[in-house]
Every structure is written in structure tokens, then in C-alpha cells.
Amino acid sequence: MCMCKYFFSAGGTCLSALWKREGERESERERERQRRPEVSRKSSTLKRKNNNVKTAPSLEEKPYLQECFLREHITDINLLTLAALPHNLDRHEWMAFNTISFFQNINLISSALSEFCTSTTCPTARGPGNKVYEWTDEQGRKLKCSAPLYTDYTMSYIQEILTDEDVFPTRADAHFPNGFIFLVQKVFVLLFRTLAHLYSAHYRDAITMEIHPHLNTLFTHFITFSHAFRLLEPSETAPLEDLITILTH
């Protein structure tokens, strides 16, 4: 059976199952929450070789870099092993399966935080470092829009691609189209930008909802897979390079 077809019928359940497991550990997390320090309000500084002092982004601006939150994941599995192409499995099939999986799980996390992401709180789609993401329409025009609208455009566009039988075939005898890899790269760019906005604007909200361990694990797996198959350019991931370096080393 084609893995794409299997995932549409049974996929999207992994994160829900993990959330259920998290609920069973609520008492343990409650005790940990009592011990957890507040997000630091202090700025740090970095000394350069010329002895000038450069102000570094404070942990108030980037709470996702605080160690107490960074170390929280939902699994200790080796994500390099999880991302690796299984023996005797078609490369395109594996990429298709994982692309669908990442889309569904990122969409689930984004939906869980959607009440905090409005046109008022997020009038533009931004990533860390005030990186602004603009939507490119079918005529090639760049449109500045609110973060929730950008996310809606993103998810609708990706959903259309994933359900296109000519691009992501579900029949066992079907073939992937020429240029398939470029479409996957496009999907990964859009999913990365969605995650970048969540980390930049809504990580505190994720902490409040206690889903930051899921976000950390999902992001680490996503980046590990993209590195393994060269799906994202360094220029695209630069806004979260500090986080990526910590999580993947």
C-alpha cells in the first residue's frame, strides 16, 4: 500500500496520542512547574575581539533559548535514525510520507495556538529578528498580510498540493512527477516559516498551554529531516539558527 494513502487514513494520530500521554503525566509536570524559573528579563552581552560590547538578544525576546524549556521534549528517540531513509524504500515515497506527517502535525500545533494569533496581536507574519514573511500570489505579487492570514494561505496551499493525485499519488502503481523534490522544498519552506512565527511570537503561549515539549520535538525532527534530504537553504533557516544549533548538536 502507498504510504501516502496510509497516512491520510491513519495519520495525524501520533501527536494526539502523545498529548494523551502528556495528560497522564500532569501531576509530574505540576510539580516541575512549581520549580520552574520565570523567563529571564535580563539582557546578555557578548564581547567581541576588539573589546567592544555587543548586546545579544535577551531571553525575554527569545524564551525558547532558555535551558529549562529547551530540554523539554516528548521523546528521547534518535531523530537522525527516525529521519533516515529505510532500506529498500523508495526515496520519493519516504519524502512524501514525512511531508504529509509534518504538515498535519504542524497544522495541529498551529491550530492549538490560533487563539493567540490574531490580526491584532500579529498584524504581520514575522519570524525571529523581525523577519517579515510575505505571501506570493498566483500572479507573483508579494502581499504583506497578518500572521493568521499567512498561515491560512500556507495551509490551504499545502493541502491543495498534498491532495493532488498528480503530485502526491496514492495509487500503488502511480509515479511521482518530475520536479517532485522542488515541490517538497516549497512545502518545507512554508512549514518552516509557520514554525518560525510560532517560536517568535507564541512560544510563551505554548509554554502556558504546556505544549512546548511537543513543539520542540516536532521542530527538531523537522529540521533533522530537512538536513538529511537538503530541503531548506541556510538563508531560509537563519532566523532560527541559534535554536537549530542547540537542538541538533
Residue pairs with C-beta under 8 A, 6 or more apart in sequence:
1 172
2 93
2 169
2 170
2 171
2 172
2 174
3 93
3 94
3 96
3 97
4 93
4 96
4 97
4 100
4 168
4 169
4 170
5 170
5 171
6 97
7 97
7 100
7 101
7 104
8 100
8 170
11 100
11 101
11 104
12 104
12 105
12 108
14 101
14 105
15 104
15 105
15 108
15 109
15 214
15 218
16 108
18 74
18 75
18 214
19 211
19 214
21 74
22 29
22 74
22 210
22 213
22 214
29 210
36 68
37 68
39 59
39 60
39 63
39 66
39 204
40 58
40 59
40 60
40 66
41 58
41 60
42 58
42 59
42 60
43 55
43 56
43 57
43 58
43 60
44 56
44 58
44 59
45 53
45 54
45 55
45 56
46 53
46 54
46 55
46 56
47 53
47 54
48 54
57 129
59 65
59 66
62 128
62 242
62 243
63 69
63 203
63 204
63 207
64 70
64 199
64 203
64 212
64 216
64 243
65 242
65 243
65 246
69 203
69 207
69 212
69 216
70 216
70 246
70 247
72 212
72 213
72 216
73 213
73 216
73 217
73 220
74 213
74 214
74 217
75 217
79 220
79 221
79 224
80 224
80 228
82 221
82 224
83 98
83 221
83 224
83 225
83 228
84 228
85 91
85 94
85 228
86 94
92 176
92 180
92 181
93 176
95 180
95 181
95 184
95 229
96 168
96 176
96 184
98 225
99 162
99 168
99 184
99 187
99 188
100 162
100 168
102 188
102 191
102 218
102 221
102 222
102 225
103 155
103 158
103 159
103 162
103 187
103 191
105 218
106 191
106 194
106 195
106 218
106 222
107 155
109 198
109 206
109 211
109 214
109 215
109 218
110 117
110 151
110 155
110 194
110 198
112 209
112 211
113 198
113 202
113 205
113 206
113 209
113 211
114 148
114 151
116 202
116 205
117 147
117 148
117 151
117 197
117 201
117 202
118 146
118 148
119 146
119 148
119 149
121 201
122 146
122 147
122 148
122 197
122 201
123 146
123 147
124 132
124 144
124 145
124 146
124 147
125 132
125 133
125 134
125 135
125 145
125 146
125 147
125 149
125 150
125 151
125 193
125 197
126 132
126 133
126 147
126 197
126 200
126 201
127 133
127 193
127 196
127 197
127 199
127 200
127 239
127 240
128 196
128 199
128 200
128 239
128 240
129 239
131 196
131 200
131 239
132 144
133 150
133 193
133 196
133 197
134 142
134 143
134 144
134 145
135 142
135 143
135 145
135 149
135 150
135 153
135 154
136 142
136 143
137 143
145 153
147 197
147 201
150 193
150 197
151 194
151 197
154 190
154 191
154 193
154 194
155 194
157 190
158 187
158 190
158 191
161 167
161 168
161 183
161 187
162 168
162 187
165 171
165 174
166 177
167 176
167 177
167 180
167 183
168 176
169 175
169 176
184 231
185 231
185 232
188 226
188 231
188 232
189 232
189 236
191 222
192 222
192 226
192 232
192 236
192 237
195 215
195 218
195 219
195 222
195 240
196 239
196 240
198 206
198 215
199 215
199 219
199 240
199 243
200 239
203 212
203 215
206 212
206 215
216 247
219 243
219 247
220 247
220 248
223 232
223 237
223 244
223 247
223 248
224 248
225 231
226 232
226 237
227 248
234 241
237 244
